[in-house]
Amino acid sequence: MDDLPENWVDKIFELMNKFYGERWQKQFKSAFEIDLYKTVWFNGLNTLTHAQIKHGLAISKKYSEFSRNKPPHIVVFFHFCVGIRVPEVSRRT
């Protein structure tokens, strides 16, 4: 399987920022921290397909519509991508 294109994580972060706005932004304290999280996300998502990531983004967008919901961290987003129901999310959507 090919590695995830590096710019995909940048795009995912852009979309999460669009979906969650301030809820997404306030979790990062510096540009260094954003880069660190992007590396973590890249490594965590590297085995997924485009279709799986697209699925995860669709669920994230729907989940973001509830203002009480925090943005997903990498493990929750991975679960969204592969179709695993996350109990804490299932109760809210």
C-alpha positions as CSV (number, residue, x, y, z in Angstrom):
1,M,0.0,0.0,0.0
2,D,1.2,3.5,-0.8
3,D,2.0,6.0,1.9
4,L,-0.6,8.7,2.6
5,P,0.3,11.8,0.6
6,E,1.8,14.3,3.1
7,N,-0.5,17.1,2.1
8,W,-3.6,15.0,3.0
9,V,-3.1,15.7,6.7
10,D,-2.8,19.4,6.0
11,K,-6.2,19.2,4.1
12,I,-7.7,17.2,7.0
13,F,-6.6,19.9,9.5
14,E,-8.0,22.6,7.2
15,L,-11.4,20.8,7.0
16,M,-11.4,20.1,10.8
17,N,-10.8,23.9,11.3
18,K,-13.7,24.6,8.9
19,F,-16.0,22.1,10.7
20,Y,-15.1,22.9,14.3
21,G,-13.7,26.5,14.1
22,E,-12.6,27.7,17.5
23,R,-13.1,24.3,19.1
24,W,-10.4,22.9,16.7
25,Q,-8.1,25.9,17.0
26,K,-8.0,26.2,20.8
27,Q,-6.5,22.8,21.3
28,F,-3.2,23.9,19.7
29,K,-1.0,26.3,21.6
30,S,1.7,27.0,19.0
31,A,2.7,26.3,15.4
32,F,5.2,23.7,16.7
33,E,2.3,21.9,18.4
34,I,0.3,21.9,15.2
35,D,3.2,20.3,13.3
36,L,3.6,17.7,16.1
37,Y,0.0,16.8,15.9
38,K,0.1,16.6,12.1
39,T,3.0,14.1,12.4
40,V,1.0,12.0,14.8
41,W,-2.1,12.1,12.5
42,F,0.0,11.2,9.5
43,N,1.4,8.2,11.2
44,G,-2.0,7.2,12.6
45,L,-3.7,7.5,9.2
46,N,-1.0,6.2,6.9
47,T,-2.6,2.8,6.4
48,L,-6.0,4.1,5.4
49,T,-7.4,4.5,1.9
50,H,-8.8,7.7,0.4
51,A,-12.3,6.3,0.7
52,Q,-11.8,5.6,4.4
53,I,-10.5,9.1,5.1
54,K,-13.4,10.6,3.2
55,H,-15.8,8.5,5.3
56,G,-14.1,9.8,8.5
57,L,-14.4,13.4,7.3
58,A,-18.1,12.9,6.6
59,I,-18.7,11.6,10.1
60,S,-16.6,14.4,11.6
61,K,-18.6,17.0,9.7
62,K,-21.9,15.6,11.0
63,Y,-20.5,15.3,14.5
64,S,-19.3,18.9,14.4
65,E,-22.9,20.1,14.0
66,F,-23.5,19.6,17.7
67,S,-21.8,22.5,19.4
68,R,-21.1,20.5,22.6
69,N,-19.0,18.0,20.7
70,K,-15.2,18.4,20.9
71,P,-13.2,17.7,17.7
72,P,-12.1,14.1,17.4
73,H,-8.6,13.2,18.4
74,I,-6.6,10.8,16.1
75,V,-8.0,7.6,17.7
76,V,-11.6,8.7,17.3
77,F,-11.0,10.0,13.8
78,F,-9.4,6.6,12.9
79,H,-12.4,4.8,14.2
80,F,-14.7,7.1,12.2
81,C,-12.6,6.2,9.1
82,V,-12.8,2.5,9.5
83,G,-16.4,2.4,10.6
84,I,-16.1,1.6,14.3
85,R,-18.8,3.2,16.4
86,V,-17.4,5.2,19.2
87,P,-19.7,4.8,22.2
88,E,-19.3,8.4,23.4
89,V,-20.0,9.7,19.9
90,S,-22.9,7.2,19.3
91,R,-24.9,8.7,22.1
92,R,-24.6,12.3,20.7
93,T,-25.3,11.8,17.0
